[in-house]
Amino acid sequence: MKILAIDTATEACSAALYIDGELSSNYQLAPREHSRLILKMIDDLLLAADLTVKSLDAIAFGRGPGSFMGLRIAAGVVQGISFAHDIPVIPISTLKAIAQRAYEETDIPRILVAIDARMDEVYWAAYYLQEQQWCLQAEECVVSPDKIHLPEMLSRSDEPWAGAGTGWASYNDRLLLTLNCQLSTILPDCFPSAEVIAKLAVDEFNAGNTVTAAKAIPVYLRNDVAKKPKPVVL
């Protein structure tokens, strides 16, 4: 199985290549440089692996929520590759990718993810692992840090939870006050990466959860973003 994964949803820009259980990746914290970096990252990975785009089984991407421009870049690149070479696409939640990375760093399988969404809001989700599968408590949403509802399973559980994402850097005190709980650890600099997106994409691919290029669209969570990204033809 060969899966290319990319992510440009936050300040981090990354690409990863999964080949039959082996992973290689390029990752860089580079705000506002994603359009310059991502295509070269893809080319470098394919060149190092002596692969062509046509040999890929699927391409995965961080579908959001996140930076509007970053999401448009990733979706445009993915649509261009998928349209040109008839390759299925695997959209992966940015918030789930952060949960996966936080789990790998802490070994805590319950993650409260918050990305700074600006405008005094966060992109929010509560993820927990159950039988090695990520489950979502309620829905992903964009919400004020003061209006988050405490997940019922968190309020009645003695098991540890961790916080992850840039929202914890921007709104730590307000989030903790709203949630009224103690977290085992907080990772405010935990960004999504193409490497964890590739890992999550393997299970999705095996489950048949792929889409066509036309349906490889960003998930903004805010309803006032209407324009669709233009495909980038490679």
BELDA-V323586 format. One line per field, one symbol per residue. phi: phi as a letter, one per 20 degrees, with the letter a starting at -180 (. if undefined). A space follows every 10 residues. Layout:
phi = ???
//
This chain:
phi = .cceccbcfc fecbcbcdcl ndccbcbbeb gmcfffefff gfgfffffel cdgfefeacd bfeofrfgff ffffffffff ffffcldfdc fcffffffgf ffffedmeec cedbdfemlm ccecaddbec lmcfddemcf bdbfgecfef ggfffddeff ccdboffffe cgfffffffl bddfacdfde dfbfffffff fgffffemec cegfdedfde meeeddfefe fded
//
